[in-house]
Every structure is written in structure tokens, then in C-alpha cells.
Amino acid sequence: MVSPFDVLGLDDDADDDDIERAYRERVKEAHPDTGGTIEEFQLVRRAYRLLSEPGRDGTATAGDGDASDVDLTADADADGADQIRVEFLDYEAIVDRGWRLDDDDLFVKAGDADLPASDYGRLLVDPDESLLEAAENRGYSWPFSCRGGACANCAVYLVEGELSQPANHILSEDHAERGFRLSCNGYPVSDELKVVFNVKHVPELDELRLPPGPFRRARSQ
């Protein structure tokens, strides 16, 4: 049996800060790009989802008993391949129509506005993909530059759901509390997301951007 605590190397009485720190370390170690495997990466993300969601004592996530009684290997094949549903909206579409980023009905308005598919739509994110990778792999051109969490070019605004941020060297705690995340290494940890992409144009993020040209050219070569 392998519990979520075992996967993250934690004691059963770990608090939220311990869980967050352990996840940031383990998800980087487990990522296929750094020597891990897809299976290990998925297992780490499932462990974090169970322990970070409300009711990790078992009331909302683990059924009867608490999270320490959950065996993540028992149904790994069935649950590990789940895709995350993402509804997205381009920040430029918000500006063009005079909408507000914090409007509770923002995505309702977007759904009624007959926007181009590149400005508003839905996509599925595979367990081993970051949000940016998922968008690119499905033919969308979302902005980015460094791909290392060191600029705000790929920033998104989280309207609903949760996007983990294993590496972030640019956004402040205030930015994070207000809903800003980086899509280049942001991995969904909730079943559904609603995000506004292209928010690098938000005035407060202006000084956190890098020129995209050299990085885009290097990737395309």
C-alpha cells in the first residue's frame, strides 16, 4: 500500500505548508524531463490532489477513513489517465469588449459572444502536460518566453479550479493570492479549470515580462 503521504514523503500529521513544500520538490524530481517517469509524475500529482483538496481527512476525497488509508497504487491505471477539462479566454478579448477580469459572469459573457475559437474555447490536459504544453499540443499559440518560471509572459489568471506551481521565480505571493499563475510549468490539480490567458498585458505584470522573440526562435529551430 502506498498512501498520498508516502508518495510525498510526509508524516500523517503534515500541515498544508508541509504538503505544499513536499509537492514542489517531488513533482520536479518525478517529471520525465528531469529523469522521472510519467507514471511517477502522475502518482505525485494524484497524491497532492488528495491532500490539498478540502476534506483530506476523508470526508470529501478518500471516502471512509482518512487520506492515510488510501492506496494510490490500487487504482492507478484507472485514475492516473484522467484528463483535466480547461475552459479558456484570451485577455485581449476582455479588453476589446470592455469586460472586467474579476467579473463573476465573465465566462458566461464569453460563451454568448461568438468569439473565435482561438480566443475562447475548451481543451483537455493530459496528466503529464503543463497547461502551456496542452494548449500548444492542441494547436493554440499562447504566449511564453523563458519556460522556466522566470518571467510573466506565460501568465494566466485562474478563475476557477487550481493550478499547481512547482517553480515560480517571478510572481509574488500577492500575485498568487489574486489568482495569477504561470502556464509554462503550471499543472492542473482540480478536475476542471477556467483560466484567462495572455494576461501578461495586465499593467501590474508589465515589468515582469521578457522579450519573446529569441526564445520562440530557439524553440522553432
VENZIZI-V445170 format. One record per residue. N is the residue number from 1. PHI is phi in degrees with one decimal (* if undefined). PSI is psi in whole degrees, 0 to 359 (NA if undefined). NEAR is the number of other ideal C-beta (glycine too) atoms within 10 Angstrom. Layout:
n=<N/N>
phi=<PHI/PHI>
psi=<PSI/PSI>
near=<NEAR/NEAR>
This chain:
n=<1/2/3/4/5/6/7/8/9/10/11/12/13/14/15/16/17/18/19/20/21/22/23/24/25/26/27/28/29/30/31/32/33/34/35/36/37/38/39/40/41/42/43/44/45/46/47/48/49/50/51/52/53/54/55/56/57/58/59/60/61/62/63/64/65/66/67/68/69/70/71/72/73/74/75/76/77/78/79/80/81/82/83/84/85/86/87/88/89/90/91/92/93/94/95/96/97/98/99/100/101/102/103/104/105/106/107/108/109/110/111/112/113/114/115/116/117/118/119/120/121/122/123/124/125/126/127/128/129/130/131/132/133/134/135/136/137/138/139/140/141/142/143/144/145/146/147/148/149/150/151/152/153/154/155/156/157/158/159/160/161/162/163/164/165/166/167/168/169/170/171/172/173/174/175/176/177/178/179/180/181/182/183/184/185/186/187/188/189/190/191/192/193/194/195/196/197/198/199/200/201/202/203/204/205/206/207/208/209/210/211/212/213/214/215/216/217/218/219/220/221>
phi=<*/-127.0/-87.6/-56.7/-66.0/-62.2/-61.3/-92.4/68.5/-118.7/-78.7/-63.7/-98.4/-61.4/-92.2/-61.2/-66.0/-62.0/-64.0/-63.5/-63.6/-64.8/-63.4/-58.4/-72.4/-68.9/-69.0/-71.6/-66.7/-85.5/-64.5/-56.3/-71.6/-116.9/103.1/-85.5/-125.6/-60.0/-61.9/-64.8/-60.6/-64.3/-64.0/-62.9/-67.2/-66.1/-61.5/-65.2/-60.7/-64.8/-84.8/-98.0/-75.1/-57.4/81.0/-69.9/-79.2/116.2/-71.1/-122.2/-124.3/-106.8/76.1/-74.1/86.8/-112.6/-62.6/-69.3/-93.3/-82.2/-98.7/-69.8/-84.5/-66.9/-128.1/-61.0/-66.4/-76.7/-95.9/-69.5/-96.2/-60.5/-95.8/-99.2/-88.6/-124.9/-103.6/-127.8/-147.2/-80.1/-59.5/-62.6/-66.1/-65.1/-64.9/-59.4/-101.9/71.9/-81.6/-107.9/-63.6/-96.0/-70.3/-63.6/-100.9/-56.5/-77.6/-66.7/-62.1/-63.0/-66.4/-94.9/-95.0/54.7/-78.7/-60.2/-61.5/-77.0/-93.1/-147.3/176.9/-137.5/-148.0/-108.8/-108.8/-73.6/-58.2/-100.1/-106.8/-77.7/-62.0/-63.9/-60.3/-62.2/-62.7/-65.5/-66.7/-110.1/90.3/-92.4/-111.7/-90.8/-69.0/-161.9/-148.4/-83.6/61.7/-126.7/75.5/-111.9/-150.5/-104.5/-59.2/-97.8/-61.3/-128.2/-110.1/-87.7/-92.2/-151.2/93.9/-138.4/-124.1/-71.2/-133.8/-59.4/-131.1/-147.8/-114.2/-133.4/-83.3/-81.3/-61.2/-63.6/-58.9/-64.4/-64.0/-85.6/110.5/-83.2/-139.1/-105.8/-81.8/-66.2/-132.8/-94.0/-116.1/-61.1/-125.2/-125.8/-66.3/-138.4/-134.1/-126.3/-133.7/-105.3/-97.9/71.1/-81.1/-58.7/-84.3/-62.7/-50.2/-71.2/-100.6/-56.5/-77.7/-100.5/-91.8/-119.7/-62.1/-79.4/-50.9/-59.8/-71.3/-65.7/-64.7/-63.3/-70.6/-82.0/-77.0>
psi=<136/112/167/324/321/317/321/0/40/157/159/339/19/141/180/321/320/318/316/315/316/320/315/321/313/322/329/320/325/346/137/331/344/22/356/192/161/319/315/318/315/321/317/317/323/320/316/320/316/320/341/342/156/143/33/359/359/347/331/346/325/0/223/140/190/180/334/345/357/128/106/340/347/321/33/320/324/319/337/340/8/136/150/132/128/127/129/157/137/131/326/327/325/314/315/329/3/23/167/143/328/16/125/335/19/313/337/315/318/320/335/357/359/50/156/154/334/340/327/134/200/150/163/137/123/158/334/10/143/168/318/316/319/317/315/318/346/17/7/150/85/148/150/173/286/332/18/14/21/8/170/13/326/12/145/161/123/115/322/143/191/136/115/155/78/325/122/113/11/322/138/170/324/318/314/318/331/355/3/138/169/129/341/325/29/126/125/135/15/160/332/150/149/121/149/119/171/25/9/341/355/129/320/347/358/317/356/7/158/156/128/337/301/322/320/318/319/323/327/344/NA>
near=<10/14/21/27/22/16/23/22/11/21/8/12/8/17/8/10/8/15/20/16/13/20/23/15/13/23/25/16/13/21/20/12/9/10/9/18/12/15/15/17/23/20/24/26/23/21/27/25/21/23/26/18/16/8/12/20/12/16/11/11/18/20/10/7/10/17/20/19/13/23/12/21/13/11/11/15/9/8/13/18/12/15/14/22/16/23/18/26/27/21/21/14/19/22/13/11/11/6/17/9/16/10/13/8/11/18/18/10/16/24/13/9/13/7/17/9/9/13/18/19/16/12/18/12/23/14/19/20/18/22/27/21/19/23/23/16/12/13/9/16/9/20/21/22/20/17/18/13/18/16/24/24/25/28/28/29/23/18/19/12/17/19/23/20/19/21/15/18/10/20/19/12/8/9/20/14/8/14/17/24/24/31/28/24/24/27/25/24/20/16/13/13/25/18/24/25/23/23/24/21/14/18/6/13/19/10/7/18/17/16/10/16/9/10/17/15/9/8/10/6/5>
